[in-house]
Structures are given as C-alpha cells and as structure tokens.
Amino acid sequence: MARKISMKQAINEALDLEMRRDPTVIVMGEDIVGGAGSPGEEDAWGGVLGVTKGLHAKYPGRLLDTPLSESAYIGAAIGAAACGMRPVAELMFLDFMGVCFDQILNQAAKFKYMFGGKARTPVVIRAMVGAGFRAAAQHSQMLTPVFTHVPGLKVICPSNAYDAKGLLIQAIRDDDPVIFCEHKNLYGLETDVPAEAYAIPFGEANVVREGKDVTIVSYGLTVHRAFEAAEKLARDRIEAEIVDLRTLSPIDWDTVIESVENTGRLVVVDEANPRCSIASDVAAYVAEHAFGALKAAPQMVTAPHTPVPFTPVLEDLYVPTADAIAAAVSRIAPRAMAA
C-alpha cells in the first residue's frame, strides 16, 4: 500500500527493512546514534539531519557511532564488507570524501578485479550532495562525476522518495561498493511510496515526462527544475521529454539514445561543475552514437566552474534554474515550432 512520505523517511524505511531482513546489515557514521557510550541521550540525532533516527532502538548494537575520522570508519566499513558484513556507512557530506578517497578508490573499487572476481565488497556509502542549503563551499558540492569516473564503483543519485527507497534497498543487496548520493534539498519532498520492500535495478533510467520536441536528461534535484522548465515550454507548444538517469554508474545509455532519436534535440542538466561532468559525458556519448539523429548541437546547463558561493544570492544563481533550462531548449528549438 502506497502513502506519501518524504525522501528522508523513505531512506530510513529502506534501512529499517533491510536490517530486519538481513542480520549482516550494519550502519556506521558520526552521531547516527547520538552520544552512545557517553552521558548524552542515545538516538538524539540520527545523523546530521536525522535520517537514521529511531533505528538504534530497533537494532541495538548494529548502529555504530564512529570517531570524527572519515578515513578510519570508511576504511573499517570496507574491511567489514570484505569480511562478510553489509555495512552502510554514512559520510555526512560527500565533500568529505577527500580524506577517505584512497580507501574507496584504491581499495574497495579494485578488490573484485585484483582478486580474480572472487572478492565481494558489499558496502554502501551514503552521503549528502548538492547546493542550495546555505552550507557553504565545503558542504555543498555535487561530486557525482568524480565517483562515476572510477571503475568498480556504482553511483546512485535519486530524485524522489520512491526511487530513494527502491535504489537504496538494491544498493544494500548489491555485492559491489555503491556511492549513494542524497540531495539534501530533496529530503523533505514527499511522494507516494509503498510500505513494503522493493528494489529498483541499477542502470534503468526513468522517462518521467514524455515529449516529442526535445530530450532533457538530468538526475537528482535538477530533474524537478527540468519539470518546471517543461511546463513553461509547453505554454509555447514545445513538448520536452525528461529522462531521469537515477543511476550514473551503470548508466542507461539505451533510454537516452532512444529518446534523442525520437526528439532530435538534447539538453543535459547537471548541478556539477561543467568540466568532465555527467553533462559533458552524456553530450559526448550522444554526439558519438546518435549524431545522425541530432537536429542541433547538444546543450549543457550546469553550475559554473567555481566553488559553491556562500552568499544566498550567488548560491541561488549557482544551481541550474528552470529559466536557464528553458533558455537552452529555446536555443535549439526551431522558431516555427513555437509559432
């Protein structure tokens, strides 16, 4: 039975269901219990924004508060995964990956390849991503392209509560390391979510709006900006098809190519910086594999190539807007179409 819950609740529910189903699933992170082992109140926080709140009481001993050392506990989670557990490690912000990247890049991502396919590393690293939260440059980046670049890692970035629950359950059951990116400005967004467990396979994009004139490809928060743009464009009789990638590695090239072959135009929207981004990756792939179907040059709508600004006015300009997406579509849509 479906009911409306927020993305934060959906992630909590996915963890709850998988911990109930599989005793090898454990959760590690900073303040996910809140004062365990100290005079403070247990389960006071549930992580920095309360995503894991309530789980400690249900699964005592399986939520582990860690020292303030990402390099230590991410390494410990990867080691536990190599030894038969299924850890879910909460890295408060993906921006902090710099101090634990060797454990991810040179260890977890390579175990399966270095040991002849015999090693399994079923670890999930959950982390918040994205700007617009007034959290400044060191807590606001969209670093999805960095992880997508690394073979051996799976990279997920849901745009809604339904996908977040199904993709996280799939991530926990997967035998490879998964980087699960949660846009902090989507935590409060409510959508219909079934109460029971379900898994969404990786590498299957979702066509969330059908259209015949242009394909808009995006993921995470900017899927919603693309929707706003599509509604504006519809008033000018331009029908945009929106492809929500959902998973960046593996990525569903077939759905992207099929959509572009139908519309002949491509706009890619990405909150990451433009150089070596998901946007540039998708634009390059389409140019290489569907050049004959294109009626105009692919367009990219991204953040500028700068750190995320702290001042609210500049931060609002930093994240791709619906107006910027609509303007990009208008550049490649023939005027006759809007007449």
N, C-alpha and C positions, 0 to 999 in steps of 0.2 A: 504494500500500500504506500503510495507516494504522499508526501506532505511537504510544505515549504520549510526548508531550514537554510541556515547560512552556510557559506563555504567553510567557515571555521568549525561549525558544528559537524559538517559532513566529514571533515578530516578527522575530528575527534571520534566520530562514529566508525570510520574505517579502521582506525587504530583499535578501538574497543572490540569490534567484531573479529579482527584478525588475532588479537591477543587471546580472545576467548576460544578461537578455533585452533590455534597453534601455540603450544606452551613454549616454543623456542623463540617466539617474538618478544623482544625486549625493547625498551625505549631509553635512550640516553640523551642527556643535554643539561644545559645550565638553567637552574631554577625551574625545572619541569615538575619537581615535587614541591620545592619551596621550603627550605630550612630543615630538610631531613638530616638528622644527626646533630642538630643544633637546637637551642632553646626556642627557635621560631615555630610558627604554625605550619604544620605539614599541609601540602596541597594548597598553599596560599596563592601560588602564582599560576602553575600550569604552563610554564614557559613565558616568554617576554610578553605575549599578547593573549595568554590563557588558552591556547589550543589544546593542551593536554589535561586541562583541569578536570578533576573527577576520576581520572584513570588510576591514580595512585591507590585510592581506597579499594578499587575493584581488583587490582593486581599488585598487592603489596610485594615488594622485593623485585619487581620486574620493571619499575621505572627508577632509573638511577640518576640522581643529581651528580653532576660532574664538577671537578675543579674548573676554574676560569682559564682553561687551557685547551683551545680547539685542537691544537696539534696532538695533544695527549688523547683526548676522548674520541676524536675521529679515527685516530690510529687504533685505539682499543676496539672500536666498533668494527673496523675492518678485520682486525685479528679475530674477534669473536665470530664474525661471519665465516672466516676461513676454518673455524673450528666447529661449525655445525649450528650456530645460532642464526637467528634472522633479526639482526639489530636494526632499529630505526633511530638514527642519530639526528637530533635537532640542532642545526647550526643557526643561531639566531638570525643572522643576516648573511646572505651569500657573499657579501663584501668581505667577510672574514676568512674566506677560503684561502687567502694568501699564505696564512701561517700553517695550513694543513694540506697544501696542494701536493706536496711530494707523496703523502700517504695515498692520495686519490689518484694522481697522475701516474706515478711510477710504481705503485704497489697494486691497489685494488683493480685498476683498469687493465693491468697486464698479467695478473695471475693466471687467468684461463689460457692465455697464449703462451706464457713461459713454461707452463707445466703440461703441455700437450693436450689441453682441453679437459684435464682431469680435475682441475681445481675449480671450485664454485665459491663465489663471493656474494652471497645474497644480502647485501647491505643497502639500506635506503638512507640517503642524506637529505633531510627536509630543510629548506631554508627560505626565508622571505626574500623577495626581489622587488625592484621597481621604485619609481619616484612618486611624488605627489603626497607624501606623508609628513612632509616638513621635518625630515630626519637627517638632512644634510648629505654631503657627498660620500661619506664613508658608510652610509646605511641605506643607500637608495639606488644602487646601480642595477642594471639589467645585464648580468654577465652570462646569460644563456649561451652566447656564441663561444665563449671560452671553453665551456664543457662539451658543447656539441662538436668542437674540433677534435676531441680526444677519442680515438677508437677504444672500444672496451667499456665506455660509459653510455648509459641510457639517460636521456634528458627529457623531462616532462614539465609542461607549464600549462595547467588547466585554466579555463576562462570562467568556470561556473561551478556551483556546488555539486551538481550531478556528476560532472566529469571528474572533479577532485576526488570524490569518494571511490568511483569505479577505477580510476587510474592509480590511486594510492593502494587499493587492495591488490591490483595487478602488480604494482611495484614491489610490495612486500612478498608476494608469491614468486617473483622472478628470481632466477639464480645468478643474475649479474648485478653489478653495482648500479644504482639508479640515483640520479640527482633530481630531486622533486622540488620544483620551484613554485612558490606560492606568492602571488602578488598581494602584498599587504592591504592594498586598497580594494581588494575583492573579498576580504574576509567577511564583511557584513552583508554581502549580496545574497539574497535568498532565491532559490529556485526549487522546483519540485524534485524531490529525492526519495526513492524507495527506501523503506525501513530495512529491508533485507540486504544481505551481501550480494554484490555483483561486481564483476571485473570487466573493465574496458580494455581490449587488446591494444598493445602498443603499435604504432605505425598505421593507424587508421584515422585520417583527418575527418572532420565533420563539416558537411556543407550546411551551414546554419541559415543561409538565405539564398534562394535561387534567383538568378537573373540572367539576361541574355547579352548585355552590352559590355560588361567589364567584370573581371575577376579581381576581388580584393582578398589577399592572403594575409593572415595575421595569427596571433596567438596571445593568450593572457588578457591583460586589461584592454589592449588596443582592439580586440575583437568588438568590444562594446562601442568604442569610438568609431569603428567601421560601420556598425549598425546605425549610429547617429548620422553618419555621412550618407549612408544608403537611403535613409528616409528623406534627407534633403534632396538628394539626386533624383529620387522618384518623383518629386514635385516638378522636376524638369523632364520627366519621362525618360530618365536614364535608369535602367534596372541593373543593379550591381549584384553579382553573386559573391557571397562571402564564404571563404574556406578557413575554418578554424583548424590549425595544424594539430593542436593538442599535444603531440609528441614531436620533439625536434630531432631526436635520435633514438630509434629509427624515425624517418620522416616519410610521409605518404606522397611520394612523387606522382604516382598514378592519378590520384584525385586532382592534384594541382594541374598536371598536364591536360587531363580530360576537360577540366573547366576552362582553361585557356584556349584549348582547341574549339570550344563552343562559343566563347565570347570574343576571342581575338585580341584582348587587351588585358594587361596585368598591372596591378598596383600592389606593392608589398608594404605592409605597415609593421614596424618593429620599434619597440621602445629602446633597444640597444643603440649604441653609437654606430654610425654608418659604416665605418671601415671594417671589413671582414665580419659582417653581421649576418644574422639569419636573412635579412632583406637582400643583401648582396648575394648570398648563397642561392636563394630562390630565383632571383632575377637571372643570375648566370646560368643556372640549370635550365630554366625555361628558354633562354636565348640559345642554348646549345641543342636542346632536344625538341623544341617546338617553334623554331624560328620561322618556319614557313606559315605557321598559323597566326603570327603576330601582325596586327594591322598598324601598330605604333610601338615605339620604344617602351619597354617596361619602366615603371616609375617606382621610386623608393620614397617612403615617408618614414623618417627616423628621428631620433633625438639628434641634436647637433653633436659634433665631435669635441665635446667639452665635458668636464666633470659636472655632476648634478649640482646646480646652484642652490644655495640655502634660502635666499630671499624668495618669499612666496610668489611674487610677480614673475620673476625669472623662471622659477620652477614650473609654474603653470605653462609658460611658453616652451619649456624644455620637452615635455611629454607630447607626442603627436596628437593633434586635435582633430575633431571631426571636420572642421573647416579646412584644415591642411589636406586631409584625405580627399574631401570633395574637390578641392582645387586641383589635386593631382589627377583625379579622374577627368576633370574638365579639360585638362591639357591634352589628353589623348582621345577624348570622345569627340567625334565629328560634330560640328555645329548643327548640321542638318538633323542629327538625332534629337537634339534638344529643341528644335524649332516647333 
